Structures are given as C-alpha cells and as structure tokens.
Amino acid sequence: MQLQVTNSPFSESQVELLNRLLPTLTESQQIWLGGYLSAMSLRGTTNLVPAAGEQPVLAAASQNAAAASAAVAPQLSREVTILFGSQTGNCQRLASSLSRKLEEQGFQVTVAAMNAFKTNTLKKVENLLILASTHGEGEPPDNARAFHEFLYSKRAPQLESLRYSVLALGDTSYEFFCQTGKDFDQRLEELGGQRLSPRVDCDLDYDEAVADWFEQVISALNGPQNVTAIADAAVEAAETADAPASPYSRNHPFHAEVLENLNLNGRGSDRETRHLELSLAGSNLSFEPGDSLGVYPENHPQLVADIIAAMGWNPDESVPLNKKGEEGTLREALLRHYEITVLTKPLLEQAAKLTAAAGLHALLVPEAAAELKAYIHGRDLLDLIVDFAPWGVPARSFVTILRKLPARLYSIASSFNANPDEVHFAVRAVRYESHGRERYGVCSVHCAERVQPGDTLPVYIQSNPNFKLPANPDVPVIMIGPGTGVAPFRSFLEEREEQGAGGKTWLFYGDRHFVTDFLYQTDWQRMLKDGVLNKLDVAFSRDTEEKVYVQHRILEHSKELYAWLKEGAHVYVCGDEKHMAHDVHAALVTVIQEEGGLSPSDAAAYLDNMQQEQRYQRDVY
C-alpha cells in the first residue's frame, strides 16, 4: 500500500512517514488504526488520556476496530463436527480431548463415532474434523466402514461448503500406512471440501504429531479475525477435563510386580502360551472387561549385543534415550527404548542418508517398490546393518533414526471386580526362523524367558469402548475366541459371575490339540458347572483328519445360534483378523441368511445393523 501526493491532504513529509508505516501493518492493525482515528474524530481530540467520566479513546478504538472487523471479515462458523473411526479406542480418546480444547475456546462441538453419524446431515456440516485409524491391511476400523462406504458411493453429496482436516493413526511397519485417513482426506477433497489444515499421518508414537495437528486445526478454525471473541470465550469456558483417576498412563507406565507366570500349554505341545498375573497395588489403576493391557517389553539381549558388535560400538557409550534429551548407555537404549526388530520404509530412507551403499539406495527408488517390500519382510535392524556395511556412523547419530519401542497390547483376561488390584493376560511366545537366523517376538519371548515372579513390567491400561459387555446383564452373550483370543472372555465371564448376571452365555473356542492346547480349560469347566457359562463348543483343528475351526462349529449350531440372535444376543469376536475374523463373519452371514430366509445382501445388512447397534463387536488383530 502506497499513498500518492497528488490530490492528497498530506504534505510530502507526512506521505513519506505514512508510506514507511503502512506496509508494515498487519490487516488487524490497519483495522484497529481505522477504529482509533474514528474514535478521535468523534471526540474531537487527539488526547489519549480521557477526561473525567469519559471512555478512553483506546477502548473506543478497540470497539470501533472490532465493529470494523466484523463488517470486513466473514463470520467463521463456531460449530464443529468431530467424527472418529476407532478400533481400540485411541481415536475416540483423542476426539474427546480435542472436543474439550475447542469447547474451552467457545466452539459448539458435536462428537460422534462414524457409525453413529447421520450421513444425510453431512451436507449441512461446515467444519469437519476426522480422526481415523487404519485396521488390518489398509482397512477402516469396524465403526468407520459404513461411513467410508457412503463417501465412496453415488449417494455422497457435493461438499463445496465444507472445511475439513484429517488426523490418521497407523503403523509404519504396515504396507498401507494410515490408508483409511488418506482415503477420507482424498475423498472429501474430491467432493469439493476445502482443507482447514493438511492431513497428519501418525505412527505408533503419536503424541507430538497429534499435538501439532490440534494446534493447526484450532488456529485454522479460529481465523485471524476471531482473536478477541476466542479470548473472551476462553475466559468464560468452564473446565471440562476430569483429573485422571491414576497418575499412570501410556506415557508414564506403572511398574507392576509379576505375581504368576505360568505356561498354559501341556507337555508335548509345540506352542507356549504364558498366563501372567500382575499386581496393580498402589497404582490406582482400574479397568473394565474388554479393555487391554499395554506392556512395554525389552528387546532380546542377544540381538542388542549382536548389533553393537556389528557396528563396533561401545555398549557403555552415552546416547539419547528419547526426544526429551534424556541420556543413557547404548545398551540400555537398544534394550528398552528403541525398536530394533522391525524394518520400515521410513527407517530405510533415514538410514540411506548415513551411507553411500548402492544396494540400499537402489531399494528406495520408486521402481523397486516390490523389492523393498520383500526385503523388509522378516528382517530386522541387524540384517540392515550387515547387508549394507560398512557404516562408520557413531552410535549417537544412528539411534536418532530409530523409532520408539512401542508397547504391546494384550486383551485383559481377568475381571477387576473379581481380582481387585490385579490384572491377568495371556501371550503366546513367537519364535521362528527367517533369512537364516532365529527370530523372536519381542514381548512374548521377554515374558516367556526372562520375566519371573517378583520382577516388574511397565504397564498401563488401554480402555476399549468398542468391546464392552451389554449394559443389561440379562442379555444373552455369544463369545467367539480361538487361541489367545479367548482371553477377554475369561474377563467377561468373571465379571458376569460377580454381577450375578442372568443372561445366557455361549463360548466358541478353538486351537490345535485338546490335550495340550485347551487354554483355561479348568476355568471353563468350573464355570459350566456353576452355571456362569451355559454352552461351550470347541474345535481342535489337528485332532481330526479334516481340520475343524470355530466357524464350522458356528454353522453346525446354525438354528440355535440364530434363535439366540432373535432373542437379542450380543456377539463378540476376538483374535486373528487376517483369517479367523473373516471366516467367522462369513459364517454368521450364512447363519442369518439360511435361518432367516434372507438374501445374501439382506443377511449382510442384518449383521451390519447389529454392528451399528453394538450387538456385534470385534477385537481383532
């Protein structure tokens, strides 16, 4: 902005001064200055100090500036819709936290799971924030499937008036990292929506990325002309965040003492499943059936030693333990703080900056996508180091490219009401050979080989609002959980026993061999005897010539199972997502189709409706 002397009421020296000032002013400063000059004109004075009983000129200027701002700037909507798609509850918790922050600043916020949102109202939404995790191989979580399908259908409306932003949660060790969030972001743009702020893709250690996204979307929603209104609203807003019941959380785990560590498999089994019981005494932690236990494990000491030796490092060298600047020995860092058993594309991209190895750089070109995928599968950090040696990189520099060692989540296998101040869980030890070396499941082998009663494990409770017993204890319950997927149903039945619940219960369980692999057999037998468990159907796939799985038992009891569904039974599935969960889902659709006399599409819709009503819940992985 430049003033011209011609036809101007200002002298040349005044024009020079104004031309030096005006280009430096922000839009809000220009508006305020206009209000200030208007206020002086009304009072016929240039005195900034008010006469007795008069309003200060600066206050009048602020009022005039606010009025001018309201006239000049479009009014941004203060209504925000937050939708979450969540399998284990992370996105739901983050959505609640974001809602509180926005309400504190005067926004009117609607928060809903995607399957509870009325899609015919989407056209009316002006500000939409989506938080979505990715499940399995790039699939939406259960409570986001219907909304995802709607957006990609012909029924999806044009959304030219929509402003939106997406927070995507995922795991970089999966090929389709944050795919669900990417889908939502792309589709909303295709429908005409405008981004409030760019999508943020989060790995397992997501706290910092989430905080940045929160700040970006709140700033974008506020807009440059709403600072005063937001400041006033923030002063008036009531504090809605409840103080946590326990000081322990994912970022501050409780070191729980191990009370028991038992092998649930019998002698001669080719499997090892550990049942651990931990003390929560003094933690003030509690949980509900269906929740999970987060366990921070240690990497295998031999793998740590081999990595250090291969790089020629000193195990006692001081290195960063995290982004907070805390330091520790290299051995401690690789043992307890950094992930060393999984390779990801982002890790290889960072590693390539530390070496000139042609083979590594060749893997990262777009044309080598298939080769990169094949290389990553089944290999760990030691493979990367050995395959692309020499490195010549100091340990302090190298560890900064590693991601934080994530916690492992396990379904809780006990009721808090039945076992106060304790938490039980089951974990199957993973051991296998790949690329000429023995490999170990990080947490499972840690628990199986190196954790004894009296030791401690860093743990926290992860609530799962999407896997909960019916509120009415008289409602029938059908539970399907082969292998370690049966763990949460031990919690369910212990809780129902404590409640004195009247609803019928039916458990489908499967594994390899009856004699050696029947997990929690004595518990189920006692519960059957006491009437806590009404029906138990089992499938041991290696005990018969033809392999039999839980889905076969479901089909065998088709008529009775459908009768339970008609009585309002809730169905729960826990365990393997890749195969079992899909096979069980297909079996349930078949039961509904055949016994209900429905078409395949109507039977699938019936099950979808059960999912909408939270009568069909899954905890699959």
C-alpha positions, 0 to 999 in steps of 0.5 A: 500500500502506497499513498500518492501526493497528488490530490492528497491532504498530506504534505510530502513529509507526512506521505513519506512517514505514512508510506514507511508505516503502512506496509508494515501493518498487519490487516488487524492493525490497519483495522484497529488504526481505522477504529482509533482515528474514528474514535478521535474524530468523534471526540474531537481530540487527539488526547489519549488520556480521557477526561473525567467520566469519559471512555478512553479513546483506546477502548473506543478504538478497540470497539470501533476496530472490532465493529470494523472487523466484523463488517470486513471479515466473514463470520467463521462458523463456531460449530464443529463436527468431530467424527472418529473411526476407532478400533481400540479406542485411541481415536475416540480418546483423542476426539474427546480431548480435542472436543474439550480444547475447542469447547474451552475456546467457545466452539459448539462441538458435536462428537460422534463415532462414524457409525453413529453419524447421520450421513444425510446431515453431512451436507449441512456440516461446515467444519469437519474434523476426522480422526481415523485409524487404519485396521488390518491391511489398509482397512477402516476400523469396524465403526468407520466402514459404513461411513467410508462406504457412503463417501465412496458411493453415488449417494455422497453429496457435493461438499463445496461448503465444507472445511475439513482436516484429517488426523490418521493413526497407523503403523509404519511397519504396515504396507498401507500406512494410515490408508483409511485417513488418506482415503477420507482426506482424498475423498472429501477433497474430491467432493469439493471440501476445502482443507482447514489444515493438511492431513497428519499421518501418525505412527505408533508414537503419536503424541507430538504429531497429534499435538501439532495437528490440534494446534493447526486445526484450532488456529485454522478454525479460529481465523485471524479475525476471531482473536478477541471473541476466542479470548473472551470465550476462553475466559468464560469456558468452564473446565471440562477435563476430569483429573485422571483417576491414576497418575499412570498412563501410556506415557508414564507406565506403572511398574507392576510386580509379576505375581504368576507366570505360568505356561498354559500349554501341556507337555508335548505341545509345540506352542507356549502360551504364558498366563501372567498375573500382575499386581496393580497395588498402589497404582490406582489403576482400574479397568473394565472387561474388554479393555487391554493391557499395554506392556512395554517389553525389552528387546532380546539381549542377544540381538542388542549385543549382536548389533553393537558388535556389528557396528563396533560400538561401545555398549557403555557409550552415552546416547539419547534415550528419547526426544526429551534429551534424556541420556543413557548407555547404548545398551540400555537404549537398544534394550528398552527404548528403541525398536530394533526388530522391525524394518520400515520404509521410513527407517530405510530412507533415514538410514540411506542418508548415513551411507553411500551403499548402492544396494540400499539406495537402489531399494528406495527408488520408486521402481523397486517398490516390490523389492523393498517390500520383500526385503523388509519382510522378516528382517530386522535392524541387524540384517540392515546393518550387515547387508549394507556395511560398512557404516562408520556412523557413531552410535549417537547419530544412528539411534536418532533414526530409530523409532520408539519401542512401542508397547504391546497390547494384550486383551485383559483376561481377568475381571477387576471386580473379581481380582481387585488390584490385579490384572491377568493376560495371556501371550503366546511366545513367537519364535521362528526362523527367517533369512537364516537366523532365529527370530523372536517376538519381542514381548512374548519371548521377554515374558516367556524367558526372562520375566519371573515372579517378583520382577516388574513390567511397565504397564498401563491400561488401554480402555476399549469402548468398542468391546464392552459387555451389554449394559443389561446383564440379562442379555444373552452373550455369544463369545467367539475366541480361538487361541489367545483370543479367548482371553477377554472372555475369561474377563467377561465371564468373571465379571458376569459371575460377580454381577450375578448376571442372568443372561445366557452365555455361549463360548466358541473356542478353538486351537490345535490339540485338546490335550495340550492346547485347551487354554483355561480349560479348568476355568471353563469347566468350573464355570459350566458347572456353576452355571456362569457359562451355559454352552461351550463348543470347541474345535481342535483343528489337528485332532481330526483328519479334516481340520475343524475351526470355530466357524464350522462349529458356528454353522453346525449350531446354525438354528440355535445360534440364530434363535439366540440372535432373535432373542437379542444376543450380543456377539463378540469376536476376538483374535486373528483378523487376517483369517479367523475374523473373516471366516467367522463373519462369513459364517454368521452371514450364512447363519442369518441368511439360511435361518432367516430366509434372507438374501445374501445382501439382506443377511449382510445388512442384518449383521451390519445393523447389529454392528451399528447397534453394538450387538456385534463387536470385534477385537481383532488383530 
